[in-house]
Amino acid sequence: MKSIHSNKWLYFFGALGGALYGYDTGVISGAILFMKKELGLNAFTEGLVVSSLLAGAILGSGFAGKLTDRFGRRKAIMGAALLFCIGGLGVAFAPNTQVMVLFRIILGLAVGTSTTIVPLYLSELAPKHKRGALSSLNQLMITVGILVSYIVNYIFADSGAWRWMLGLAVVPSVILLIGILFMPESPRWLFTIGKEDKAREILSSLRGTKNIDDEIDQMKEAEKENEGGLKELFEPWVRPALIAGLGLAFLQQFIGTNTIIYYAPKTFTSVGFGNSASILGTVGIGAVNVIMTLMAIKVIDKIGRKPLLLAGNAGMVISLLVLAAVNLFFEDSAAASWTTVICLGLFIIVFAVSWGPVVWVMLPELFPLHVRGIGTGVSTLVLHAGTLLVSLTFPMLMEAVGISYLFLIYAVIGILAFLFVRFKVTETKGKSLEEIEQDLRSRNGGSESESESKQQTVHP
């Protein structure tokens, strides 16, 4: 089947997996308000339904990195699209909690695969001077998916039609499944399996020029110096990249981000808003998320990754501290209700121009070519594990300690995240993926001779 090399469609379909992740992430926040009675959910089973998607995502992330390094980026995205279709239909018709959890896990497998492969795919296709912006399309599509889910939730809120809320995810799933059939494979992956001619053809089409020798030479140098496989991920010279990737992935969730996405309506109802008003409030948050992610796309390749992360940390911590203080001292007041809306909005604004897109951009940038799939997969596994823990415990912690102390905890974690970025994360702006790899190698004692001594080893 002939591939479409038009950059516009390529990046759209490449990032559509992000939209499905966003939709399935956001839609549960409204649907959970209405399925509780029909499925008989309590605090524990409510958290289980929400977090079961993340359990599947952990499994999906764990397998996706190895599978994409073996079978290619395009086939992995195709598999994720098929799982999105199956999972979407399953949750829409689930007759009880057990079946709902099962198909939420299947959706999670799709999420784990797509969140590993989509950023990697976009990063490997993009030219270095636009890689931050184009890789950020994944996060933009996530925010678009979340916004669409909020709008759908609001449309069906009066009728309480939660099955329609969940089931409409099948539509973009089918679009992705069909669209990815026409997309090209990553030229960098093709190069690693010896298909240099095909890699040159696709890369030339993507760049709009036949003058791609410099980029190909960089790939050859990276190919010569890499052994590949899971073992290399733990080599001393790769270890700083692994620490940075795992830390960014874990901390992105433990700042409290997905509690806002998953439980925004529940948070709003806890401070006095009705169900429909709470869902409408999340539509506003979703719209702000999209707008600010668009702004991030414009500045990420100018300002850089690390400055955005540090500034974002400061803004999110301030928002959480104000939110905690107001709800602690002015509980059940109109001031507390509206301050909650404002603080959550400010949190989303700051997150959307910093930790939201930047982490997804940096994860595939950090790792050498031959372990890029595995490294990104392990990092996203940790990301989803963090999301699982946060989302599973949020309802129970909210009952136990209250919203004020809970967000105060997230603020403290935000301060720790600031320190981590300051001392453990390096800048990747304006460098090719191969240049980033060479910098990592030179800074951490990974020499070409060291790699060449390992070439007799059979690749796993």
N, C-alpha and C positions, 0 to 999 in steps of 0.2 A: 504494500500500500504506500502510495507516494506521500512523503512528509511535507508539511507546510513549514517553510523556513521564514515566513514573515514574522519579524520580531514581535509585532503587536499581538498577533494571535498566539505565538509561541509563549510569551510571558503570561498572557491571560490564562491559557489552559494549564500552563505549568504551575501557576499560583492558585488555580481553582480548588485544589485540595485544601488550601488554607481557608477558603470560604466555607467549605464543608465542616472543617474543624471548628471554625467560629460559630456556624449555625448550630451544630450539635452541642457545643459548649453553652451557648447563650439561651437556646430554646428551653432547656430544662428549667431555667430560673422561673419562667412563667408557668410552664406545664405542671411543675411540682405543686403549685398552689391548688390546682384543680384535681390532680390525680390522687391526692392524699386520701380523700374520702372514698373514692371508688376502689382503690387498691388497699385501703386500710393501713396507711403508713403511720409509723410512730417516728420519734426523733432518730432512732437508729436506722430503721429501714429507709427513711427519707435520705439520710446521708449515704446509705448503701446504693440506692438507685442513682443518685447523683455521681457518686465516686466510682461506681462499677465501670463507667466509661474509661476512667483513668487506669483501672486495673488492666483492662484490655490494652490500653495505650502503652503501658509498661512492657507487656509481652510483645506488642507490635514493634516497639522501638528496639527491644532486645534482638529480634530476628531481622529487622529491616536492614541494618547496616551491613551485615554479612551477605544477605540476599542481594542487595543492590550492587555490592562489589562483585558478586558472581554473575548475576543475570542482567545487570544494567539498570539505569535509573528509570527509563521509560516503562519497562515491564513492571517494576515495583509500584509505580504510580497507578498503572492499570489495575493491578491487584487490589490496591487500596480503594479505587473507585468501585470495584465489584463488591467489596466488603461494605462500603458505604450504602450501596443499593440494598443489600441483604439486611443490614442492620436497621436501615430506615423503615423498611416494610415491617420488620419484626417488632420494633417498639410501637409502631402505630396500631398494631393489632394485638398487642400483649394482653392476655386475659387476667394475669395476676402478677404479683411482685416477682416471683421466681423467673417467669418468662421475660419480664421487663429487664431484669438484671442480666439475663443471658444475652439478650440482643444488644443491650448497652455495652456489654463486654465485646461483642462482635464489632460494634461501632468503634470501640476503643482500639481494636486491632487496626482498623482503618486509620484512625487518628494517629496512632503511634508510627505507622508506616509513612503516612503523608508528612507528618511533622519532621521525620528524619530525612526523607528523600526530597521534598519540595525545596527547602532552603539550599540543600546541596546541589540539586539540579539547576536552580536559578543561578547560584554562585558560579558553577562551572561553565555556564553558557555566557555570562555577562563579561564585557570588557572591564579591565581593572578600574578605569576612571569613572565607571558608572555602576560598579558592582554593588556598592552600598545601597544605591537607590533602587536598582533592579531586584536585588535580593530582598529589599524591604517590601516588595510587592506581596510577598507571602504574608507578612504581618498586616498589610493593608487589606488583603482579601480576608484574613481572619476577622478584622474589625468590621468589614462589610458584612460578612456572614453573621456576626453577632448582632449588628444593627438590624439586618433583615429578620433575624429570629425575634428580636424585640418587637418589631413592627407586626409580625405575624402573631405574636403573643397578644398584643394589644387588640388586634382585629378580632381574635377569637375569645378575648377575655370575658365579654358579656355572656357568651353562650357556654363558656367553660369547655370548649371543644379541644381538649388537650391532645387527642389522637391526631387531629388535623395539624396541630402545631408541630408535632414530632414527625408526622408522615411526609410533610412537604419537602423534607430534606432529600427525598428520593429524586426530585426533579433535577437539581444541580448534580447529583451523583451520576445520573444517566448522561448528562451533558459532558461531564468530565470523562466518563468511560468512552464515549464516542470520540470526543475531541483529542484525547491523548493518542488515539490510533494514528493520527496524522502528524504527531510531533516527532522531531528528530531525537536521536539518542545523544547523550552528552559526548562531545568529541574527546574530552579528557578520559572518559571511561573507555571509549573505543581505542584510544591510544594504548591504554594499559593492557588490552587483550590482543595487541598486534595489528589492529585494523587502521594503520596510519593513513592510507588513501581515503578511506571513508571519513576519518576524523578531519582530514584536510578539506574534504569537500563540504562538510557541514560547517566547519569553522570559517571557511571562505565565504559561504553563503550568509552566515550570521554577521560577519564583519563587513560584508559588502565589498570585499577586495581580495585579490589573490596574494597580496603581500602579507602573509601570515607566518613567514619563516621564523621570525624572532619568537613568536608565541610557541611554535612547534619545537624550536630549539630548547626553550625553557622546559617544555614537557619531557623532552628527551633527557635533559639533565636530571630532572626529578625522578624519571623512570630508572636511570642508571644508579642513583644513590639510594633507592628504597628497596627494602626487602619485602615489606607488606605483611599482612596477617595480624592477628590479635597480639602476638608476642611483641611486635614492634611498638604497639601502643604503649607498652610499659617500659620501653627503652629509656635510659636516663635523659637523653636529649629530647625525647618527645614528652616526657613527664610534665614539664611546665605547661604545655598546651593542654594536656589532659586535666590538670588541676584547674586551669583557667576555665575550660569548658564545663567541667562538672560544677564548679563553684558558681558560674554565671547561671547555669540551668537551674540549680537548686535554689539559689537566692532569688531568682526572678519570681518564683512561686511563693517563697516564704516571706516576702515583703507583704503578702496578703492580697495580691492582685486578683486571683481567681475567686476569692471569697466575694469580691465585689461583683464579678461577672456572674457567678453562679447564684449568689444569694442576695443580689441587689433588691429585688422585690421583698424578700423576707426582712432585709435590713430596714427598708422603708416602712413596712407594716409594723415593725417593732417600735418605731418612733411615731406611730399614729396615723399613717396613711392607709387608705383602703386598698383593696386588691387592684382594681383598675387604675387608680391613681399611682400606685407603686409601679405597675408595669409601664405606664406612660412615662414615669420618671426615668426608667431604665432606657426607654427609647431616646431620651435626651442624652443620657450618658453614652449610648451607642453612637449617636450622631457626632458627639464631641470626639469620641475615639477615632472615628474615620477621618474627620477633618484634621486632627492633630497628627495622625499618621501620615497624611498627605504632606503636611509641613515637614515631618521628619525625613521623608523621601527627598525633599529639596535641600536639606541641610546636612545630611549624614556624611556625604562625601566632601563637604566643605569644612565643617566643624570637626569631624572625626568621631570615632566610636567612644573612646574613653572619656573625653570631656562631656559628652551627652549622658553617659552612664552616671558620672559623678554629680552633675547638675540635677539629673532626674532623682537620684537618691535623696538629695537635700530637699527637693520639693515634696516628694512623697512622705518623707519623715515629718515635715512640718504639717502637712495635711492630716496625717494620722494623729499627731499630738493634739492638734486643735480639735479634731473629731472626738478623741477620747476625753479631753478636758471638758468640753461643752456638755457631752452626754453624762459625764460624771457629776457635774455641779448643777446642771439645769435639766435634769431628766424629766421627760414627759411634758416639756414645755414647747410652745410653738417655736421658740428660738432654737431649741435643740433639734427639732424636726427639720427646719430650714437650713440650719448649719450643717446637718448631716448631708443634705442634698448638695450644698455648696462644696463641702469638703470632699465628698466622693467625686464630684465633678472635677475639682482641682487635681485630685489624685489621678484620675483618668487622663486629664490633659498632660500632666507631667510624665506619666507612664507611657503615653502614646508617642511622645517625641523622644523617648529615651530607652528604657528597658524593654518596652514592647518590641520595636523593630530591631534594635541594636543587638540583642542577644541572638535572635534568629539569624542575623547577618553574620555575626562573629563565629558561631559554632562551626560551620563548615570551613571558615577561613583559617581557623586555628590549626587544623590538622594537616599533616603531610598527605600527599596524593594517595598513597597505597593504603592508608588507614583512615582516609577521610570518611568513608561510609561507616566503618566500625566506630570511629571516634565520635562522629555526629550521632550515631545510633545510641551509644552508651550515654552520651550527654543528654539526649532527649529522653532516654529511659529514666535518668535521674530527675529530669524536669517533671515528667509525668508522675514519678514516685512522690515528688514534693507536692504536686497538685493533689494527688490522691490523699496524702496525709492531711493536707490543709482542708480540703473539701469534706473529707469524712469526719473530721473532728470539729469542724466549725459549728454545726447545729448544737452539738453537746456542750462545747466550750461556751457558746453563747448563752446557753441555759445555766451553765455552772458559774461563770464569772461575769457575765454581762458584756455588752458591746464595748463599753469604755475600756475595761482592762484588756479585752481581747485585741483591740486596735492599738493599745499601748504596747503590747507584746510585739506586734508587727512593726511598730516604729523602732523598737530596740534592734530588731533584726535588720531593719533598713540601715541603721548606723553601722552595724557589722558589715553589711554589704558594701557600704561606702569604703570602708577600710580595705576590704578584699580587693575591690577594683583598683584602689590607689596603689597597692603594693604587689598584686599578682597578675594584673591584666596589662598586656602591651597593646600599643596602637597598631592597627592594620590598614589604616586609610591610605589610598593611593598606591598600594603595592599589588603586584600580581600575586596569585596564589603560590606560584613557584618562588617568588621573592620572599614572601612570608615564610615559606618553608626553609629557605636558605638562611634567613635571619635566625630562625629558631635553631637551626643546626649549628650556626657559628656561635651563638650566645651560650649554647649548652653542651658544647664539646662533641657534637656529632660530626665526625669527619667523613670525607668521601672514602678514605682508605678503610675506615672502620666498616662502612657499608659494603665495600667491595669484598672484604674478607668473609662476608656472610652470603655472598652470591651463590655459593655451592649448596646452600640450604634450599630444599624444595618448598615452594610457596604453599602455604596451607590452602 
